[in-house]
Amino acid sequence: TFPENVLAKSNYTTTISEGGPSVPLSIGVTTNIVLLSKEPLHPKKADRRIGYFSR
């Protein structure tokens, strides 16, 4: 990680009992807040890599 970035990790835990015995469920979520560069980024008009894995 970089000193300017913020990393937040959360764990959500619940019990599901839809039509059967109760089952515990845990979900981990990680959020990264990254400081953008001082120089604006330019969007790409097209990128041949888009859709590569769905072909």
C-alpha positions in Angstrom: 0.0 0.0 0.0 0.9 3.6 -0.3 0.8 6.2 2.5 -1.7 8.4 0.7 -4.2 5.5 0.2 -6.9 4.3 2.5 -7.8 0.6 2.8 -10.9 -0.5 4.7 -11.8 -4.1 5.4 -15.2 -5.2 6.6 -16.6 -8.6 7.6 -20.3 -9.1 7.5 -21.7 -12.2 9.3 -25.3 -13.4 9.4 -27.3 -16.6 9.6 -29.5 -17.8 6.7 -32.5 -20.1 7.4 -34.5 -20.1 4.2 -36.5 -23.3 4.2 -33.9 -25.4 6.1 -31.5 -25.5 9.0 -29.7 -22.2 9.9 -26.4 -21.8 8.1 -23.9 -19.1 9.0 -22.7 -16.8 6.2 -19.7 -14.5 6.3 -18.7 -12.1 3.6 -15.5 -10.1 3.5 -15.4 -6.7 1.6 -12.3 -4.7 0.9 -12.5 -1.1 -0.2 -9.5 0.9 -1.6 -9.6 4.7 -1.7 -6.7 5.8 -3.9 -5.4 9.3 -4.3 -5.4 10.3 -8.0 -2.4 11.7 -9.6 -2.0 15.5 -9.8 -2.0 15.3 -13.6 -5.4 14.4 -15.0 -5.8 10.9 -16.6 -7.0 10.7 -20.2 -9.7 8.2 -21.1 -9.0 5.6 -23.8 -11.2 5.8 -26.8 -10.9 2.0 -27.5 -8.9 -0.8 -26.1 -8.6 -4.1 -27.9 -8.3 -6.0 -24.6 -11.9 -5.2 -23.7 -14.0 -8.4 -23.9 -10.9 -10.6 -24.3 -12.0 -13.3 -21.9 -15.6 -13.4 -23.2 -14.6 -14.2 -26.8 
